[in-house]
Amino acid sequence: MSLTDYIHSPEYKRGKQLYDYQQGAINEIFRRLEDHPARYNLLYQLPTGGGKTVIFSEIARRYIELTGKKVMILTHRIELCRQTSEMLDEFGVSNKVINSAVREIPVPNDYMCFVAMVETLNNRLRDKILNLDSIGLMIVDEAHYNSFGKLFKFYDKGVVLGVTATPLSSNINIRMKDNYDDLIVGESISSLVNSGYLARATTYHYHVGLTSLKVGRNGDYTVSSSERLYNNHAMQDKLLSAYREKCQGKKTLIFNNGIATSQYVYATFQDAGYEIRHLDHTHSTKERKEILDWFHEKPDAILTSVSLLTTGFDEPGVECIILNRATKSLTLYFQMIGRGSRVLPDKKEFMIIDLGNNMNRFGLWDSPIDWEEIFKNPELYLSSIRSDEEIERNYKYSMPDELRARFSNSENIDFDIKAEHQKALSTGERPKSVIDNSLAQHTSICLENSSSTEEALELADLLKEEVEYRVRVYCRCLSKTSESYVKWLQDDYKRRLKFMLVKRSHEHPESDTGIDENVEQDREELD
């Protein structure tokens, strides 16, 4: 029976209800497979949350009915094996999970579909416990891992269908186009959002200096360098402040790069009075189930984890995704955010809190992306990703609207560090005068917008991100400064700002004048 005849047959109507875009993708995949009955590797891309498991389960059902041949589905995690098997059951596909407990498969057998982890299958094939002679179609889930290549020597006649949200290999030394003949690009994220199939994201970006991070052999930031950055008090404070400002009361999932960081986050939130759980790969199956059940049932639950929940985890109720890490992996970026993109009758939107400059590196989650070009020229795409140094150079702090409203009595709150530095050089002033003048301006706007010393000091605390930005720009003007000096100067600036506010509040309780002329005196007292 041809594909055209099959589409109009009664068998075609059976199975789970599919969305139009899923139906269109399946039809296109079968058209390609019909043109290439053997030795053909096809890759299909669809965003996380678009229903890849639903699509390839229906493909398995139709393929078996259409050809009478068997199907093998490969995953890279045991949880995905179980979920895939359950989905196949929903589609009425008799299937067998090949796990570590399966030591023998009788031949012949009645199973038309098998589900296995790549490593487990490789071991069974190597030990000659089973063979792939009867398999007509092999489906590879999360195909960007490219781990199925080791099975080629056992499977050289049939057809391979890889499915992924990101057709960019996780191994920088392996190109996906070397393993797949063609790519079919599915619906875009923006299209799925506009059609109501995915939730709409609002992204909040908090700038983080990442130049201290190191890149490992896998092409991503090392855990050790990430933990040194994200475990410090300033970063924990930034994370907690971001949660309070944007996510409080919402079901929140926090991603970290390293167990120590996640445990630190757990302790920080607990100390702040929030109910939170930590999850990593060292937890037992029972512990993991208990934690995830708690996360599912508690509306405002906070769960901090270490990339464990990027695949094989589905909690549609997640309202806030916090990226408490930086990554150079486009795949991981989409996987983490995708955990919040599921829709519910009362959930059509979610938040993304970016604490790793990831948005500057990859763009917004729903921005257009040319997957065809990435598939064909991955090296060109990887080389075009902005470096941390470039992101840092081009970053310009902009005071958030809600914070600007706290300084509404000040007509102008801007202070151009670069311009002030050039002015100091041209007039022969010492460079440090730039910092002194910046301090005077910050002191002025804090006093202009407060009615007490306590309120002025509160405003000073709210300026810490701008303070850190100004100091970093100033240090770049000096050309060569160590990271430790930058941190020291940032802390010294904050200390001096509070000193000046207290001093000025007492000297001029009813006026904000007389500030600039006393800068030199303050400098001497602080020194």
Beta strands, then each sheet from edge to edge (+ up, - down):
strand 1: 40-45
strand 2: 70-75
strand 3: 95-98
strand 4: 113-117
strand 5: 135-140
strand 6: 159-164
strand 7: 182-185
strand 8: 200-205
strand 9: 252-255
strand 10: 276-279
strand 11: 302-305
strand 12: 320-323
strand 13: 349-354
sheet 1: 3+ 4+ 2+ 5+ 6+ 1+ 7+
sheet 2: 8+ 13+ 12+ 9+ 11+ 10+
end
